[in-house]
Amino acid sequence: MDLDPPTNPSSSTPKTPKSQTLSQTTIRSPPFSYAHLSLVTPSSSSQLDTLTARHYLTAALRQFLGDTGASMAIDMLLVKGAECWVRVPREDLAGFAAAVTAYPGHKVGGGEEEEMLMRVVGCGDWLGALVGREGEGEVWG
C-alpha cells in the first residue's frame, strides 16, 4: 500500500526572480598603501610633530635604501600625540616598513637628548582596515 501521493514530473515550483546587479567594480591594486607608526621613547611625555616625524623617516629610508629611499614619496596624513599615519606608493610599502623597522633610532632634543625610535603598528593597502585595528591592542593585549 503506497501512502505517498504520486508526483507529476512536468509541474515544478515557480522560480523566484533573480536580483540584478547594477554595477560591480573590483579594485585590484590601489595606488597607495598606508602605515600607522608609533613613537617609542623612554619618557612617556614625548610628542611627535610633522617635521620630526618626516626627518626620522627620511633618515631611516636613507640609511636602509640610500638616496633612492630618501626620495620616496611620503604623505604625512596625521600626526597626533605619539602616533603618525603616512601614505606611501603601494610598491614602496615593503621597503618603507623594512627601513622603519630596521632603523636603530637617533637622539633628538636640545640639552636633554633622548633616544627616539618609531615602530610600525600596522600597514596595508586599505586605510579603513588599519583604522579599525586601532583599538585591537586594548582588546587582545
N, CA and C atoms as a LAMMPS dump frame, in Angstrom:
ITEM: TIMESTEP
0
ITEM: NUMBER OF ATOMS
423
ITEM: BOX BOUNDS ff ff ff
-5.0000000000000000e+02 5.0000000000000000e+02
-5.0000000000000000e+02 5.0000000000000000e+02
-5.0000000000000000e+02 5.0000000000000000e+02
ITEM: ATOMS id mol type element x y z
1 1 1 N 0.835 -1.157 0
2 1 2 C 0 0 0
3 1 3 C 0.897 1.243 0
4 2 1 N 0.685 2.123 -0.95
5 2 2 C 1.518 3.307 -1.14
6 2 3 C 0.791 4.511 -0.571
7 3 1 N 1.401 5.166 0.453
8 3 2 C 0.772 6.316 1.095
9 3 3 C 1.208 7.642 0.484
10 4 1 N 2.297 7.644 -0.237
11 4 2 C 2.784 8.88 -0.851
12 4 3 C 1.993 9.177 -2.114
13 5 1 N 1.572 10.448 -2.26
14 5 2 C 0.854 10.789 -3.48
15 5 3 C 1.821 10.791 -4.655
16 6 1 N 1.365 10.46 -5.82
17 6 2 C 2.251 10.463 -6.989
18 6 3 C 2.672 11.891 -7.341
19 7 1 N 3.905 12.036 -7.758
20 7 2 C 4.408 13.35 -8.166
21 7 3 C 4.352 13.463 -9.666
22 8 1 N 4.042 14.643 -10.11
23 8 2 C 3.951 14.905 -11.538
24 8 3 C 5.265 15.549 -11.986
25 9 1 N 6.083 14.922 -12.824
26 9 2 C 7.371 15.493 -13.22
27 9 3 C 7.249 16.757 -14.051
28 10 1 N 6.144 17.005 -14.685
29 10 2 C 6.021 18.189 -15.529
30 10 3 C 5.767 19.449 -14.711
31 11 1 N 5.21 19.332 -13.515
32 11 2 C 4.965 20.53 -12.704
33 11 3 C 6.16 20.748 -11.782
34 12 1 N 6.614 21.98 -11.691
35 12 2 C 7.737 22.31 -10.818
36 12 3 C 7.383 23.56 -10.032
37 13 1 N 8.158 23.827 -8.998
38 13 2 C 7.901 25.014 -8.191
39 13 3 C 8.254 26.253 -9.001
40 14 1 N 7.503 27.313 -8.807
41 14 2 C 7.803 28.531 -9.576
42 14 3 C 9.165 29.1 -9.172
43 15 1 N 9.91 29.587 -10.146
44 15 2 C 11.234 30.151 -9.894
45 15 3 C 11.09 31.568 -9.356
46 16 1 N 11.934 31.87 -8.364
47 16 2 C 11.937 33.225 -7.83
48 16 3 C 12.787 34.099 -8.739
49 17 1 N 12.391 35.335 -8.929
50 17 2 C 13.185 36.212 -9.808
51 17 3 C 14.545 36.515 -9.169
52 18 1 N 15.582 36.514 -9.983
53 18 2 C 16.931 36.805 -9.502
54 18 3 C 17.106 38.314 -9.382
55 19 1 N 17.897 38.72 -8.39
56 19 2 C 18.195 40.144 -8.266
57 19 3 C 19.215 40.528 -9.329
58 20 1 N 19.186 41.769 -9.704
59 20 2 C 20.082 42.241 -10.751
60 20 3 C 21.171 43.109 -10.144
61 21 1 N 22.379 42.917 -10.619
62 21 2 C 23.498 43.74 -10.201
63 21 3 C 23.61 44.902 -11.173
64 22 1 N 23.449 46.108 -10.643
65 22 2 C 23.512 47.288 -11.5
66 22 3 C 24.942 47.639 -11.887
67 23 1 N 25.838 47.526 -10.917
68 23 2 C 27.228 47.871 -11.18
69 23 3 C 28.116 47.069 -10.246
70 24 1 N 29.221 46.6 -10.764
71 24 2 C 30.165 45.844 -9.955
72 24 3 C 31.569 46.265 -10.349
73 25 1 N 32.387 46.61 -9.347
74 25 2 C 33.75 47.055 -9.591
75 25 3 C 34.69 46.33 -8.643
76 26 1 N 35.803 45.89 -9.149
77 26 2 C 36.826 45.264 -8.326
78 26 3 C 38.091 46.1 -8.432
79 27 1 N 38.569 46.568 -7.295
80 27 2 C 39.814 47.335 -7.264
81 27 3 C 40.927 46.342 -6.954
82 28 1 N 41.736 46.064 -7.931
83 28 2 C 42.754 45.032 -7.772
84 28 3 C 44.037 45.551 -7.115
85 29 1 N 44.482 46.686 -7.508
86 29 2 C 45.73 47.196 -6.942
87 29 3 C 45.599 48.698 -6.702
88 30 1 N 45.363 49.094 -5.46
89 30 2 C 45.273 50.522 -5.171
90 30 3 C 46.636 51.187 -5.359
91 31 1 N 46.654 52.454 -5.72
92 31 2 C 47.935 53.116 -5.989
93 31 3 C 48.749 53.412 -4.731
94 32 1 N 48.102 53.49 -3.575
95 32 2 C 48.808 53.852 -2.345
96 32 3 C 48.592 52.807 -1.264
97 33 1 N 49.532 52.784 -0.323
98 33 2 C 49.42 51.971 0.879
99 33 3 C 49.58 52.898 2.072
100 34 1 N 49.187 52.413 3.222
101 34 2 C 49.155 53.243 4.419
102 34 3 C 49.907 52.559 5.55
103 35 1 N 50.483 53.367 6.438
104 35 2 C 51.202 52.83 7.588
105 35 3 C 50.842 53.633 8.825
106 36 1 N 50.694 52.929 9.916
107 36 2 C 50.425 53.534 11.215
108 36 3 C 51.686 53.341 12.043
109 37 1 N 52.307 54.447 12.46
110 37 2 C 53.562 54.412 13.195
111 37 3 C 53.357 54.966 14.593
112 38 1 N 54.18 54.491 15.517
113 38 2 C 54.087 54.943 16.898
114 38 3 C 55.48 55.297 17.404
115 39 1 N 55.582 56.375 18.17
116 39 2 C 56.842 56.836 18.738
117 39 3 C 57.117 56.079 20.034
118 40 1 N 58.343 55.578 20.164
119 40 2 C 58.758 54.876 21.38
120 40 3 C 59.947 55.629 21.954
121 41 1 N 59.783 56.189 23.155
122 41 2 C 60.861 56.902 23.835
123 41 3 C 60.838 56.521 25.312
124 42 1 N 61.958 56.73 26.012
125 42 2 C 61.967 56.428 27.447
126 42 3 C 60.98 57.288 28.24
127 43 1 N 60.822 58.529 27.838
128 43 2 C 59.872 59.389 28.549
129 43 3 C 58.511 59.298 27.868
130 44 1 N 57.492 59.125 28.653
131 44 2 C 56.15 58.959 28.089
132 44 3 C 55.532 60.281 27.655
133 45 1 N 56.153 61.396 27.999
134 45 2 C 55.58 62.699 27.666
135 45 3 C 56.021 63.217 26.297
136 46 1 N 56.799 62.46 25.565
137 46 2 C 57.291 62.917 24.261
138 46 3 C 56.155 63.001 23.256
139 47 1 N 56.132 64.11 22.535
140 47 2 C 55.133 64.324 21.493
141 47 3 C 55.84 64.347 20.145
142 48 1 N 55.111 63.998 19.133
143 48 2 C 55.645 63.942 17.782
144 48 3 C 55.057 65.092 16.98
145 49 1 N 55.869 65.748 16.165
146 49 2 C 55.341 66.754 15.248
147 49 3 C 55.687 66.334 13.823
148 50 1 N 55.11 67.013 12.869
149 50 2 C 55.251 66.619 11.47
150 50 3 C 56.703 66.665 11
151 51 1 N 57.434 67.722 11.349
152 51 2 C 58.824 67.85 10.899
153 51 3 C 59.724 66.78 11.511
154 52 1 N 59.541 66.502 12.798
155 52 2 C 60.35 65.475 13.454
156 52 3 C 60.066 64.104 12.865
157 53 1 N 58.798 63.809 12.628
158 53 2 C 58.433 62.518 12.038
159 53 3 C 59.011 62.388 10.633
160 54 1 N 58.9 63.441 9.855
161 54 2 C 59.427 63.422 8.484
162 54 3 C 60.947 63.246 8.482
163 55 1 N 61.636 63.954 9.389
164 55 2 C 63.092 63.832 9.497
165 55 3 C 63.489 62.403 9.878
166 56 1 N 62.796 61.826 10.834
167 56 2 C 63.087 60.46 11.263
168 56 3 C 62.902 59.474 10.108
169 57 1 N 61.778 59.584 9.398
170 57 2 C 61.5 58.657 8.301
171 57 3 C 62.51 58.802 7.167
172 58 1 N 62.893 60.036 6.856
173 58 2 C 63.893 60.257 5.808
174 58 3 C 65.24 59.666 6.209
175 59 1 N 65.63 59.831 7.477
176 59 2 C 66.895 59.256 7.948
177 59 3 C 66.859 57.729 7.894
178 60 1 N 65.739 57.14 8.278
179 60 2 C 65.612 55.68 8.241
180 60 3 C 65.68 55.164 6.808
181 61 1 N 64.981 55.833 5.902
182 61 2 C 64.982 55.408 4.499
183 61 3 C 66.348 55.604 3.852
184 62 1 N 67.043 56.699 4.199
185 62 2 C 68.372 56.953 3.63
186 62 3 C 69.369 55.899 4.109
187 63 1 N 69.305 55.523 5.379
188 63 2 C 70.244 54.528 5.884
189 63 3 C 69.97 53.15 5.278
190 64 1 N 68.717 52.807 5.093
191 64 2 C 68.36 51.47 4.613
192 64 3 C 68.436 51.342 3.098
193 65 1 N 67.99 52.382 2.364
194 65 2 C 67.892 52.296 0.907
195 65 3 C 68.736 53.331 0.164
196 66 1 N 69.492 54.139 0.88
197 66 2 C 70.329 55.148 0.237
198 66 3 C 69.503 56.346 -0.219
199 67 1 N 70.022 57.074 -1.198
200 67 2 C 69.332 58.265 -1.69
201 67 3 C 68.014 57.921 -2.378
202 68 1 N 67.925 56.718 -2.927
203 68 2 C 66.665 56.288 -3.54
204 68 3 C 65.571 56.21 -2.482
205 69 1 N 65.904 55.682 -1.322
206 69 2 C 64.931 55.607 -0.235
207 69 3 C 64.578 56.975 0.314
208 70 1 N 65.563 57.862 0.39
209 70 2 C 65.305 59.204 0.909
210 70 3 C 64.378 59.991 -0.001
211 71 1 N 64.347 59.638 -1.28
212 71 2 C 63.479 60.361 -2.211
213 71 3 C 62.091 59.733 -2.342
214 72 1 N 61.801 58.731 -1.528
215 72 2 C 60.493 58.078 -1.576
216 72 3 C 59.396 59.083 -1.216
217 73 1 N 58.315 59.054 -1.963
218 73 2 C 57.2 59.973 -1.71
219 73 3 C 56.427 59.511 -0.478
220 74 1 N 56.427 60.346 0.554
221 74 2 C 55.709 60.038 1.791
222 74 3 C 54.753 61.186 2.068
223 75 1 N 53.491 60.873 2.229
224 75 2 C 52.493 61.875 2.593
225 75 3 C 52.155 61.7 4.065
226 76 1 N 52.356 62.747 4.839
227 76 2 C 52.018 62.711 6.261
228 76 3 C 50.523 63.004 6.379
229 77 1 N 49.743 62.009 6.718
230 77 2 C 48.299 62.186 6.798
231 77 3 C 47.866 62.762 8.137
232 78 1 N 48.417 62.23 9.227
233 78 2 C 48.02 62.687 10.553
234 78 3 C 49.156 62.442 11.523
235 79 1 N 49.49 63.465 12.287
236 79 2 C 50.447 63.331 13.38
237 79 3 C 49.724 63.817 14.622
238 80 1 N 49.523 62.904 15.561
239 80 2 C 48.746 63.237 16.755
240 80 3 C 49.361 62.546 17.958
241 81 1 N 49.831 63.345 18.903
242 81 2 C 50.451 62.769 20.093
243 81 3 C 51.735 62.047 19.728
244 82 1 N 51.784 60.764 20.022
245 82 2 C 52.961 59.954 19.718
246 82 3 C 52.709 59.024 18.535
247 83 1 N 51.647 59.269 17.775
248 83 2 C 51.311 58.406 16.646
249 83 3 C 51.313 59.192 15.342
250 84 1 N 51.504 58.462 14.263
251 84 2 C 51.641 59.079 12.952
252 84 3 C 51.04 58.145 11.903
253 85 1 N 50.299 58.708 10.959
254 85 2 C 49.724 57.961 9.84
255 85 3 C 50.332 58.515 8.565
256 86 1 N 50.87 57.635 7.722
257 86 2 C 51.5 58.073 6.481
258 86 3 C 50.96 57.273 5.302
259 87 1 N 51.104 57.868 4.113
260 87 2 C 50.715 57.215 2.862
261 87 3 C 51.946 57.148 1.97
262 88 1 N 52.204 55.974 1.423
263 88 2 C 53.344 55.763 0.525
264 88 3 C 52.848 55.049 -0.73
265 89 1 N 53.574 55.137 -1.834
266 89 2 C 53.189 54.358 -3.014
267 89 3 C 53.168 52.86 -2.675
268 90 1 N 52.204 52.16 -3.234
269 90 2 C 51.987 50.751 -2.892
270 90 3 C 53.232 49.897 -3.112
271 91 1 N 53.94 50.137 -4.196
272 91 2 C 55.116 49.318 -4.492
273 91 3 C 56.284 49.594 -3.547
274 92 1 N 56.233 50.697 -2.789
275 92 2 C 57.305 51.045 -1.856
276 92 3 C 57.007 50.642 -0.418
277 93 1 N 55.853 50.065 -0.153
278 93 2 C 55.462 49.773 1.233
279 93 3 C 56.412 48.79 1.907
280 94 1 N 56.816 47.743 1.228
281 94 2 C 57.699 46.748 1.845
282 94 3 C 59.037 47.372 2.242
283 95 1 N 59.625 48.16 1.36
284 95 2 C 60.884 48.825 1.675
285 95 3 C 60.728 49.847 2.785
286 96 1 N 59.609 50.565 2.772
287 96 2 C 59.34 51.553 3.813
288 96 3 C 59.239 50.881 5.179
289 97 1 N 58.44 49.834 5.273
290 97 2 C 58.256 49.137 6.551
291 97 3 C 59.565 48.516 7.031
292 98 1 N 60.343 47.964 6.116
293 98 2 C 61.63 47.373 6.49
294 98 3 C 62.599 48.435 6.991
295 99 1 N 62.622 49.593 6.342
296 99 2 C 63.531 50.667 6.75
297 99 3 C 63.18 51.198 8.135
298 100 1 N 61.905 51.417 8.391
299 100 2 C 61.49 51.94 9.702
300 100 3 C 61.752 50.902 10.789
301 101 1 N 61.499 49.641 10.484
302 101 2 C 61.708 48.58 11.469
303 101 3 C 63.191 48.376 11.769
304 102 1 N 64.045 48.453 10.758
305 102 2 C 65.476 48.185 10.939
306 102 3 C 66.248 49.376 11.492
307 103 1 N 65.689 50.567 11.42
308 103 2 C 66.418 51.764 11.847
309 103 3 C 66.586 51.758 13.368
310 104 1 N 67.815 51.95 13.863
311 104 2 C 68.043 51.875 15.312
312 104 3 C 67.593 53.108 16.089
313 105 1 N 67.169 54.14 15.413
314 105 2 C 66.735 55.359 16.093
315 105 3 C 67.852 56.383 16.149
316 106 1 N 67.528 57.552 16.652
317 106 2 C 68.537 58.583 16.823
318 106 3 C 68.135 59.491 17.973
319 107 1 N 69.09 60.309 18.392
320 107 2 C 68.85 61.203 19.528
321 107 3 C 68.257 62.509 19.031
322 108 1 N 67.282 63.005 19.768
323 108 2 C 66.651 64.279 19.44
324 108 3 C 66.604 65.134 20.694
325 109 1 N 66.438 66.42 20.494
326 109 2 C 66.317 67.331 21.621
327 109 3 C 67.524 68.233 21.716
328 110 1 N 67.393 69.255 22.533
329 110 2 C 68.475 70.216 22.715
330 110 3 C 69.457 69.737 23.765
331 111 1 N 69.384 70.3 24.97
332 111 2 C 70.294 69.933 26.047
333 111 3 C 70.008 68.546 26.592
334 112 1 N 68.752 68.178 26.66
335 112 2 C 68.374 66.862 27.177
336 112 3 C 68.033 65.948 26.004
337 113 1 N 69.049 65.358 25.423
338 113 2 C 68.805 64.487 24.276
339 113 3 C 68.225 63.161 24.744
340 114 1 N 67.265 62.674 23.987
341 114 2 C 66.693 61.369 24.294
342 114 3 C 66.609 60.54 23.017
343 115 1 N 66.65 59.252 23.191
344 115 2 C 66.594 58.325 22.058
345 115 3 C 65.177 58.285 21.503
346 116 1 N 65.08 58.382 20.189
347 116 2 C 63.781 58.349 19.514
348 116 3 C 63.736 57.132 18.612
349 117 1 N 62.68 56.359 18.734
350 117 2 C 62.505 55.157 17.933
351 117 3 C 61.045 55.08 17.512
352 118 1 N 60.807 54.715 16.26
353 118 2 C 59.43 54.554 15.791
354 118 3 C 59.206 53.099 15.434
355 119 1 N 58.027 52.617 15.75
356 119 2 C 57.683 51.244 15.397
357 119 3 C 56.466 51.251 14.487
358 120 1 N 56.373 50.238 13.651
359 120 2 C 55.248 50.099 12.735
360 120 3 C 54.138 49.365 13.476
361 121 1 N 53.036 50.057 13.716
362 121 2 C 51.885 49.445 14.376
363 121 3 C 51.138 48.566 13.384
364 122 1 N 50.992 49.053 12.17
365 122 2 C 50.316 48.296 11.126
366 122 3 C 50.519 48.967 9.784
367 123 1 N 50.392 48.192 8.73
368 123 2 C 50.475 48.755 7.389
369 123 3 C 49.683 47.874 6.435
370 124 1 N 49.166 48.495 5.386
371 124 2 C 48.379 47.753 4.417
372 124 3 C 47.881 48.655 3.306
373 125 1 N 47.161 48.044 2.375
374 125 2 C 46.671 48.771 1.206
375 125 3 C 45.386 49.542 1.468
376 126 1 N 44.684 49.237 2.534
377 126 2 C 43.381 49.854 2.79
378 126 3 C 43.412 50.589 4.121
379 127 1 N 43.212 51.881 4.079
380 127 2 C 43.251 52.703 5.281
381 127 3 C 42.145 52.315 6.252
382 128 1 N 40.979 51.982 5.738
383 128 2 C 39.864 51.605 6.606
384 128 3 C 40.164 50.393 7.459
385 129 1 N 40.896 49.437 6.915
386 129 2 C 41.251 48.243 7.682
387 129 3 C 42.239 48.579 8.796
388 130 1 N 43.117 49.545 8.567
389 130 2 C 44.074 49.936 9.6
390 130 3 C 43.416 50.736 10.709
391 131 1 N 42.512 51.612 10.34
392 131 2 C 41.842 52.441 11.338
393 131 3 C 41.002 51.559 12.254
394 132 1 N 40.401 50.516 11.707
395 132 2 C 39.595 49.612 12.513
396 132 3 C 40.41 48.811 13.501
397 133 1 N 41.714 48.654 13.264
398 133 2 C 42.579 47.886 14.151
399 133 3 C 43.118 48.718 15.304
400 134 1 N 42.771 49.987 15.363
401 134 2 C 43.365 50.886 16.342
402 134 3 C 43.157 50.416 17.782
403 135 1 N 41.968 49.96 18.119
404 135 2 C 41.694 49.525 19.482
405 135 3 C 41.933 48.047 19.711
406 136 1 N 42.481 47.359 18.731
407 136 2 C 42.679 45.918 18.83
408 136 3 C 43.638 45.544 19.955
409 137 1 N 44.672 46.334 20.17
410 137 2 C 45.634 46.043 21.23
411 137 3 C 45.014 46.09 22.61
412 138 1 N 44.047 46.966 22.798
413 138 2 C 43.377 47.049 24.089
414 138 3 C 42.493 45.836 24.336
415 139 1 N 41.94 45.267 23.285
416 139 2 C 41.067 44.113 23.436
417 139 3 C 41.877 42.845 23.694
418 140 1 N 42.928 42.629 22.897
419 140 2 C 43.679 41.379 22.968
420 140 3 C 44.953 41.485 23.791
421 141 1 N 45.378 42.679 24.151
422 141 2 C 46.653 42.825 24.857
423 141 3 C 46.452 42.985 26.27
